[in-house]
Amino acid sequence: MKEHAVVIAGGGPTGMMLAGELALAGVDVAIVERRPNQELAGWRAGGLSSRTLEVFDQRGIVDRFLAEGQKAQVAGFATLHLDISDFPTRHNYGLGLRQKHIERILAGWVSELAVPIYRSCELTSFAQDDTGVTIELSDGASLQASYLVGCDGGRSLVRKAAGIEFRGWDATTSSILAEAEMAEEPPLGIHRTAFGIHAFGREEYEIRDGKIVFAKEGPIGVMVTEENVGATTEPTLRDLSEALVAVCGTDYGIHSPTWISRFTDMSRQAAAYRKGRVLLAGDAAHVHSPVGGQGLNTGVQDAVNLGWKLAQVVKGTSPEGLLDTYHFERHPIAARVLRMTMAQVALQRTDDRTEALREIVLEFLGMEEPRKRIAAEMSGLGIHYDLGEGHPLVGRRMPDLELATASGRLRVYSLLHSARPALVNLGERRAFDITPWADRVQLIDAEYAGTWDLPAIGAVTAPAAVLVRPDGYVAWVGDRTQPDLPDALTTWFGPPAEA
């Protein structure tokens, strides 16, 4: 029986990101993945949000994604694009990039960190006790771990076996997604009809002047709304043809599908993100309509919130109670994502009353303040963890400022490449002594004379010092006169070391 500190079930974007986070912290982590390699059938998610790009920037890997994707204003609500080019971030855009490329790049990073992956097998069962989790695999092998994390999708076996409720709402719409050859070229782009939304495109495309320009040749990608909801079998070419005829009056001579799949607007969320030594992240914890493009991004950010906390518990730096903050912080974020996607699905209906409501909502979103607020939410830049009262920075992402230090200029996010927290002192040099935490927390004396500007909030008072967690969120703001810094350091990074 092989042993690891943490085993992750599922090697998609969430599982890969979590593995990378744990490996950076020096934790023995392994992935169990049913696919023989990282190849992915279908297009699935098609982009990265601004905050996810910042997360990759925090780890020093964002350029790998930028080199292959296409920058564009992809934040949107109910098909309305929301421009974030005026937001105070280095990544005031989204990135068009297919999920298969996102996974490949993440897998390359994880490979560099020497994370073992058990491929061509999947978790079939597990049993946990006070000492660990015993995991049985489909190839007959067994693994022993201190913790198991289910990143195994919406039908998560880990979630089901752990007995965690998956509460929410059943599907009201169903769509077939496919790639196939067509005898007649359909009108490329997104179309709204009385039946709902349907779209045609090709995998290869460019973004020119904010518009998608598809390649001239190649298989056609199809998304078409089905007339009925509730199919229990996998969709077939005949199902796809019939749906196209119902919506478009023709199936355009569709044939030779590369793949066919189905998605709905079912919205569900795990009642708990942790049960003992078992945790959930990504689609295993929350599923919803793909409208708005927040699914993959929410999962990656789950992983970054959980990774450093789990690492500290595994290494004995922090007590097990730190893991409870994962549910406390991330569950409300995903609950809000579910509400936002449900609202967008509702606004995509094509009856006269919904159309009237849609027009009013879009009118509001054309105004400055509503646009900023919703765009901050859709881009992930507006995430706010409830870490208590105080400075507006507390619980929000740390801006990637360029700091002046004794050794030269550096960006805040460069401090986070190794996933270590940092106390950034912007006041009197050597004002803080954090020697009891020096093995865990960086202390940076720096200067910054510019404006502190937060998305959708605006300028805030310049702090004297900020404590930045490994996930890039601010845990404490204050100065040398405030006595609560040791409490914040202990809460997030464990008790002080003995002298």
Secondary structure as UniProt FT lines:
FT   STRAND          2..9
FT   HELIX           13..24
FT   TURN            25..26
FT   STRAND          29..33
FT   STRAND          47..48
FT   HELIX           50..58
FT   TURN            59..60
FT   HELIX           62..66
FT   TURN            67..68
FT   STRAND          70..72
FT   STRAND          76..77
FT   TURN            78..79
FT   STRAND          80..81
FT   TURN            85..86
FT   STRAND          94..96
FT   HELIX           99..112
FT   TURN            113..114
FT   STRAND          117..119
FT   STRAND          123..128
FT   STRAND          133..137
FT   TURN            138..139
FT   STRAND          142..150
FT   TURN            154..155
FT   HELIX           157..162
FT   STRAND          166..169
FT   STRAND          174..182
FT   STRAND          189..193
FT   TURN            194..195
FT   STRAND          196..201
FT   STRAND          205..208
FT   TURN            209..210
FT   STRAND          211..214
FT   STRAND          220..225
FT   HELIX           237..248
FT   TURN            252..253
FT   STRAND          254..264
FT   STRAND          267..270
FT   STRAND          274..275
FT   TURN            276..277
FT   STRAND          278..280
FT   HELIX           282..284
FT   STRAND          286..287
FT   TURN            291..292
FT   HELIX           295..314
FT   TURN            315..316
FT   HELIX           320..323
FT   HELIX           324..347
FT   HELIX           352..365
FT   HELIX           368..379
FT   TURN            380..382
FT   TURN            392..393
FT   STRAND          396..397
FT   STRAND          402..405
FT   TURN            406..407
FT   STRAND          408..411
FT   HELIX           412..416
FT   TURN            417..418
FT   STRAND          422..425
FT   TURN            429..430
FT   HELIX           435..437
FT   TURN            438..440
FT   STRAND          442..445
FT   STRAND          452..454
FT   TURN            455..457
FT   STRAND          458..460
FT   STRAND          465..468
FT   TURN            470..471
FT   STRAND          473..478
FT   TURN            480..481
FT   TURN            483..484
FT   HELIX           485..493
//
